[in-house]
């Protein structure tokens, strides 16, 4: 049963992106991948400090100590959170924390642990919620930083536009002189 849940958490969420606007999904893909990297680090820390154990027999075959939901469900959920709440910081924060609370206190103990995806060791489910909740403002700040990159790119495009306009007017003046 754990294998089936793992594969579903890994593959199925990606189909939920199909009805969304592709341009907006691309806008939030970098922050989602950043979130996956952040969670990869957290799973490595969990292994070292014995916070929880990911059961290899219930996981996708090429992932050993990182749950498959990091590379499926988590990425897609992050896109959805930004898609529907960004740039409103407080809405983003509250919605994420409510979902994180449900994930840590209900989904984790009563679904993920019951089907054998992982076992909590030295970290409690409330500790899991605190850890997840800390990542929310971090990824929001990352997205804000990314937005600045997009704005700078727009400024470069404006400079390019002005350069083209200047070179066109110079070419028109040259043609008039002939």
C-alpha positions as CSV (number, residue, x, y, z in Angstrom):
1,X,0.0,0.0,0.0
2,X,2.9,2.4,0.8
3,X,4.4,1.9,-2.7
4,X,1.1,2.9,-4.3
5,X,0.7,6.0,-2.1
6,X,4.3,7.0,-2.8
7,X,3.8,6.8,-6.6
8,X,0.6,8.7,-6.4
9,X,2.2,11.4,-4.4
10,X,5.1,11.5,-6.8
11,X,3.2,11.5,-10.2
12,X,-0.5,12.4,-9.8
13,X,-0.1,16.0,-8.6
14,X,1.7,17.1,-11.8
15,X,-1.6,16.6,-13.7
16,X,-3.2,19.2,-11.4
17,X,-1.1,21.8,-13.2
18,X,-2.8,21.2,-16.5
19,X,-5.8,23.6,-16.0
20,X,-3.6,26.4,-14.7
21,X,-2.2,29.3,-16.8
22,X,1.2,28.1,-18.1
23,X,2.8,31.5,-17.8
24,X,1.9,31.8,-14.2
25,X,3.0,28.3,-13.4
26,X,6.4,29.1,-15.0
27,X,6.6,32.2,-12.8
28,X,6.3,30.1,-9.6
29,X,8.3,27.1,-10.7
30,X,11.7,28.5,-9.4
31,X,10.3,28.9,-5.9
32,X,8.8,25.4,-6.0
33,X,12.1,23.9,-7.0
34,X,13.8,26.0,-4.2
35,X,11.3,24.4,-1.8
36,X,12.2,21.0,-3.0
37,X,15.9,21.7,-2.4
38,X,15.1,23.1,1.0
39,X,13.1,19.9,1.9
40,X,15.9,17.7,0.5
41,X,18.2,19.4,3.0
42,X,15.6,18.9,5.8
43,X,15.3,15.2,5.0
44,X,19.1,14.9,5.2
45,X,19.0,16.6,8.6
46,X,16.2,14.3,9.7
47,X,18.3,11.3,8.8
48,X,21.4,12.7,10.8
49,X,19.4,13.8,13.8
50,X,16.9,10.8,13.7
51,X,13.8,13.0,13.4
52,X,12.1,10.4,11.3
53,X,12.8,7.3,9.2
54,X,11.6,7.1,5.6
55,X,10.8,3.4,4.8
56,X,12.6,2.5,1.6
57,X,10.3,-0.4,0.9
58,X,7.3,2.0,0.8
59,X,9.1,4.7,-1.2
60,X,9.7,5.2,-4.9
61,X,12.6,2.9,-5.8
62,X,15.2,5.6,-6.6
63,X,14.6,7.6,-3.5
64,X,16.0,6.3,-0.3
65,X,15.8,8.8,2.6
66,X,13.6,11.4,1.0
67,X,9.8,11.0,0.7
68,X,8.5,11.0,-2.9
69,X,6.0,13.7,-2.0
70,X,8.8,16.2,-2.0
71,X,9.3,15.9,-5.8
72,X,5.6,15.7,-6.6
73,X,3.0,16.8,-4.2
74,X,5.1,19.5,-2.5
75,X,6.3,21.1,-5.7
76,X,2.7,21.3,-7.1
77,X,1.2,22.4,-3.8
78,X,3.8,25.2,-3.6
79,X,2.8,26.4,-7.1
80,X,-0.8,26.3,-6.2
81,X,-0.2,28.3,-3.0
82,X,1.6,31.0,-4.9
83,X,-0.8,30.9,-7.8
84,X,-3.8,31.7,-5.7
85,X,-2.4,33.8,-2.8
86,X,0.7,35.7,-4.1
87,X,1.5,38.6,-3.6
88,X,-0.7,38.9,-0.5
89,X,1.8,37.9,2.2
90,X,-0.7,37.5,5.1
91,X,-3.1,35.4,3.0
92,X,-0.2,33.3,1.8
93,X,1.1,32.8,5.3
94,X,-2.3,32.0,6.9
95,X,-3.4,29.6,4.2
96,X,0.0,27.8,4.2
97,X,0.0,27.5,8.0
98,X,-3.5,26.1,8.1
99,X,-2.6,23.5,5.4
100,X,0.7,22.7,7.2
101,X,-1.1,22.2,10.5
102,X,-3.5,19.7,8.8
103,X,-0.6,18.0,7.1
104,X,1.5,17.7,10.3
105,X,-1.2,16.8,12.8
106,X,-3.7,14.8,10.6
107,X,-2.3,13.6,7.3
108,X,1.1,12.7,8.7
109,X,0.1,10.5,11.6
110,X,-3.2,9.1,10.3
111,X,-2.3,8.5,6.6
112,X,1.5,8.8,5.8
113,X,2.6,6.9,8.9
114,X,-0.3,4.4,8.9
115,X,0.5,3.3,5.3
116,X,4.2,3.1,6.2
117,X,5.8,6.0,4.3
118,X,7.8,7.0,7.4
119,X,8.0,6.7,11.1
120,X,8.4,9.7,13.4
121,X,11.3,9.2,15.9
122,X,12.7,12.1,17.9
123,X,10.5,14.8,16.4
124,X,6.8,15.1,17.3
125,X,4.1,15.9,14.8
126,X,3.9,19.4,16.3
127,X,7.6,19.8,15.8
128,X,7.1,18.8,12.2
129,X,4.5,21.6,11.9
130,X,6.9,24.1,13.4
131,X,9.6,23.0,11.0
132,X,7.3,23.2,8.0
133,X,5.9,26.6,9.2
134,X,9.4,28.1,9.3
135,X,9.9,27.4,5.6
136,X,6.8,29.4,4.6
137,X,8.2,32.9,5.1
138,X,11.6,31.8,3.7
139,X,10.0,30.7,0.4
140,X,7.9,33.9,0.2
141,X,11.1,36.0,0.6
142,X,12.7,33.9,-2.1
143,X,9.8,34.6,-4.5
144,X,10.0,38.3,-3.7
145,X,13.7,38.2,-4.6
146,X,12.8,36.3,-7.8
147,X,10.3,39.0,-8.7
148,X,13.1,41.6,-8.5
149,X,15.0,39.6,-11.0
150,X,12.0,39.7,-13.4
151,X,11.7,43.4,-12.9
152,X,15.4,43.9,-13.7
153,X,14.9,41.9,-16.8
154,X,12.0,44.2,-17.8
155,X,14.3,47.2,-17.3
156,X,16.9,45.6,-19.6
157,X,14.2,45.1,-22.2
158,X,13.3,48.8,-21.9
159,X,16.9,49.7,-22.5
160,X,17.0,47.5,-25.5
161,X,13.8,49.2,-26.8
162,X,15.4,52.6,-26.3
163,X,18.5,51.5,-28.1
164,X,16.5,50.2,-31.0
165,X,14.5,53.4,-31.2
166,X,17.8,55.4,-31.2
167,X,19.4,53.3,-33.9
168,X,16.2,53.5,-36.0
169,X,16.1,57.3,-35.8
170,X,19.8,57.4,-36.7
171,X,19.2,55.2,-39.7
172,X,16.2,57.4,-40.8
173,X,18.4,60.5,-40.5
174,X,21.1,58.8,-42.6
175,X,18.5,57.9,-45.3
176,X,17.2,61.5,-45.4
177,X,20.8,62.8,-46.0
178,X,21.1,60.6,-49.1
